[in-house]
Amino acid sequence: MPTVTLWVALIRREILCRTGLAIGAVLFVAACGPNDAANTSAQDARASEPQAAPEALQMGGAKSVTRFFVTSKGLGSGGDLGGLVGADAHCQSLASAEGSGDHTWRAYLSVSARDGQPAVNARDRIGKGPWYNAEGLLIAANIEELHNETAKINKETAVTERLGQVNGVGDTPNMHDVLTGSRPDGTAFPPGEDLTCGNWTSSATGRAQVGHHDRRGLGEGINSWNSAHATSGCSQKDLEGTGGAGLFYCFAVD
């Protein structure tokens, strides 16, 4: 009979531990014992750990896989993109044409403080990640990874919304300049020298800071995808003269 009583007690203890029917936290810990409480804490800790982003996404999910691309074409007006609003609309339009309009798109562009308006950092406009190109390949899992050497941005992965490589044409065979107006950490330049073509409203005055989507070039900063050098000016001809065409990066914020 004592054996039966012990067996019943063990069953009742197991039910309490699995269902949490013990009255009060003290009774629950007493019923389950220190080992069970430790196991519960370990499970909670594992659940709170950030999940690693997969290296690739398969097509056919709830949303399109594309969450990052280089625009296949610029607006044709040099550094005048119609401000951030116009640049965002260009991203959205290109994405929609290729079946990726189910995301909300933002241009990776910074603007500097001027005319009483605060600066805007490119890194603060694009969501938290992860981001995948049109082939479903991981570019970066989060903002921190995007802005360090682990970002997988290069000539093969920094493709357009059409999954095409960014190739030069005509007088700009080495077309790898991408407009950003940003410092390497994705923040805006301080007020003073204009490196955003009048906050993306001018094709006449100022200059534009650009990155190299292929991580190649000559001189300091050649490996920077977002802050390699400044253009000679803001006209379409100026952009083309240093190896660009007014292209920029687009990121999905969702």
VENUR-V427800 format. One record per residue. N is the residue number from 0. SS is DSSP state (@ for helix, = for strand, . for the rest). PSI is psi in whole degrees, 0 to 359 (NA if undefined). Layout:
n=N ss=SS psi=PSI
n=N ss=SS psi=PSI
This chain:
n=0 ss=. psi=317
n=1 ss=@ psi=325
n=2 ss=@ psi=319
n=3 ss=@ psi=318
n=4 ss=@ psi=317
n=5 ss=@ psi=319
n=6 ss=@ psi=317
n=7 ss=@ psi=320
n=8 ss=@ psi=320
n=9 ss=@ psi=320
n=10 ss=@ psi=316
n=11 ss=@ psi=320
n=12 ss=@ psi=318
n=13 ss=@ psi=320
n=14 ss=@ psi=317
n=15 ss=@ psi=318
n=16 ss=@ psi=324
n=17 ss=@ psi=328
n=18 ss=@ psi=345
n=19 ss=. psi=32
n=20 ss=. psi=0
n=21 ss=. psi=145
n=22 ss=. psi=110
n=23 ss=@ psi=153
n=24 ss=@ psi=323
n=25 ss=@ psi=313
n=26 ss=@ psi=321
n=27 ss=@ psi=313
n=28 ss=@ psi=320
n=29 ss=@ psi=320
n=30 ss=@ psi=320
n=31 ss=@ psi=334
n=32 ss=@ psi=164
n=33 ss=@ psi=326
n=34 ss=@ psi=317
n=35 ss=@ psi=320
n=36 ss=@ psi=320
n=37 ss=@ psi=320
n=38 ss=@ psi=319
n=39 ss=@ psi=318
n=40 ss=@ psi=319
n=41 ss=@ psi=320
n=42 ss=@ psi=319
n=43 ss=@ psi=321
n=44 ss=@ psi=319
n=45 ss=@ psi=323
n=46 ss=@ psi=330
n=47 ss=@ psi=349
n=48 ss=. psi=140
n=49 ss=. psi=139
n=50 ss=. psi=135
n=51 ss=. psi=140
n=52 ss=. psi=136
n=53 ss=. psi=152
n=54 ss=. psi=341
n=55 ss== psi=155
n=56 ss=. psi=143
n=57 ss=. psi=148
n=58 ss=. psi=158
n=59 ss=. psi=13
n=60 ss=. psi=188
n=61 ss=. psi=329
n=62 ss=. psi=161
n=63 ss=. psi=149
n=64 ss=. psi=334
n=65 ss=. psi=123
n=66 ss=. psi=8
n=67 ss== psi=138
n=68 ss== psi=163
n=69 ss== psi=134
n=70 ss=. psi=136
n=71 ss=. psi=342
n=72 ss=. psi=154
n=73 ss=. psi=191
n=74 ss=. psi=353
n=75 ss=. psi=7
n=76 ss=. psi=34
n=77 ss=. psi=228
n=78 ss=. psi=0
n=79 ss=. psi=100
n=80 ss=. psi=6
n=81 ss=. psi=29
n=82 ss=@ psi=188
n=83 ss=@ psi=326
n=84 ss=@ psi=314
n=85 ss=@ psi=321
n=86 ss=@ psi=318
n=87 ss=@ psi=319
n=88 ss=@ psi=324
n=89 ss=@ psi=316
n=90 ss=@ psi=313
n=91 ss=@ psi=320
n=92 ss=@ psi=314
n=93 ss=@ psi=318
n=94 ss=@ psi=317
n=95 ss=@ psi=323
n=96 ss=@ psi=338
n=97 ss=. psi=16
n=98 ss=. psi=16
n=99 ss=. psi=20
n=100 ss=. psi=359
n=101 ss=. psi=0
n=102 ss=. psi=160
n=103 ss=. psi=123
n=104 ss== psi=143
n=105 ss== psi=143
n=106 ss== psi=139
n=107 ss=. psi=85
n=108 ss=. psi=137
n=109 ss=. psi=156
n=110 ss== psi=147
n=111 ss=. psi=157
n=112 ss=. psi=129
n=113 ss== psi=155
n=114 ss=. psi=37
n=115 ss=. psi=0
n=116 ss== psi=141
n=117 ss=. psi=162
n=118 ss=. psi=156
n=119 ss== psi=128
n=120 ss=. psi=134
n=121 ss=@ psi=320
n=122 ss=@ psi=337
n=123 ss=@ psi=359
n=124 ss=. psi=349
n=125 ss=. psi=15
n=126 ss=. psi=196
n=127 ss=. psi=354
n=128 ss=. psi=180
n=129 ss=. psi=164
n=130 ss== psi=138
n=131 ss== psi=147
n=132 ss=. psi=185
n=133 ss=. psi=349
n=134 ss=. psi=358
n=135 ss=. psi=16
n=136 ss== psi=138
n=137 ss== psi=129
n=138 ss== psi=313
n=139 ss== psi=146
n=140 ss=. psi=334
n=141 ss=. psi=178
n=142 ss=@ psi=317
n=143 ss=@ psi=315
n=144 ss=@ psi=324
n=145 ss=@ psi=327
n=146 ss=. psi=25
n=147 ss=. psi=185
n=148 ss=. psi=352
n=149 ss=. psi=353
n=150 ss=. psi=131
n=151 ss=. psi=58
n=152 ss=. psi=117
n=153 ss=. psi=184
n=154 ss=. psi=326
n=155 ss=. psi=330
n=156 ss=. psi=333
n=157 ss=. psi=73
n=158 ss=. psi=171
n=159 ss== psi=176
n=160 ss=. psi=342
n=161 ss=. psi=5
n=162 ss=. psi=24
n=163 ss=. psi=152
n=164 ss=. psi=152
n=165 ss=. psi=108
n=166 ss=. psi=144
n=167 ss=. psi=156
n=168 ss== psi=157
n=169 ss=. psi=237
n=170 ss=. psi=358
n=171 ss== psi=69
n=172 ss=. psi=331
n=173 ss=. psi=65
n=174 ss=. psi=98
n=175 ss=. psi=2
n=176 ss== psi=130
n=177 ss== psi=124
n=178 ss== psi=134
n=179 ss=. psi=325
n=180 ss=. psi=26
n=181 ss== psi=157
n=182 ss=. psi=169
n=183 ss=. psi=331
n=184 ss=. psi=6
n=185 ss=. psi=13
n=186 ss=. psi=162
n=187 ss== psi=154
n=188 ss=. psi=152
n=189 ss=. psi=161
n=190 ss=. psi=149
n=191 ss=. psi=250
n=192 ss=. psi=133
n=193 ss=. psi=108
n=194 ss=. psi=24
n=195 ss== psi=20
n=196 ss=@ psi=56
n=197 ss=@ psi=42
n=198 ss=@ psi=44
n=199 ss=@ psi=37
n=200 ss=. psi=4
n=201 ss=. psi=140
n=202 ss=. psi=13
n=203 ss=. psi=316
n=204 ss=. psi=160
n=205 ss=. psi=186
n=206 ss=. psi=174
n=207 ss== psi=132
n=208 ss== psi=135
n=209 ss== psi=159
n=210 ss== psi=170
n=211 ss== psi=111
n=212 ss=. psi=336
n=213 ss=. psi=1
n=214 ss=. psi=31
n=215 ss=. psi=160
n=216 ss=. psi=193
n=217 ss=. psi=140
n=218 ss=. psi=184
n=219 ss=. psi=140
n=220 ss=. psi=14
n=221 ss=. psi=334
n=222 ss=. psi=5
n=223 ss=. psi=123
n=224 ss=. psi=342
n=225 ss=. psi=355
n=226 ss=. psi=72
n=227 ss=. psi=314
n=228 ss== psi=176
n=229 ss== psi=152
n=230 ss=. psi=170
n=231 ss=. psi=342
n=232 ss=. psi=195
n=233 ss=. psi=359
n=234 ss=. psi=164
n=235 ss=@ psi=321
n=236 ss=@ psi=321
n=237 ss=@ psi=316
n=238 ss=@ psi=318
n=239 ss=@ psi=329
n=240 ss=@ psi=336
n=241 ss=. psi=9
n=242 ss=. psi=34
n=243 ss== psi=183
n=244 ss== psi=19
n=245 ss== psi=24
n=246 ss== psi=158
n=247 ss== psi=168
n=248 ss== psi=144
n=249 ss== psi=135
n=250 ss== psi=142
n=251 ss== psi=134
n=252 ss=. psi=352
n=253 ss=. psi=NA
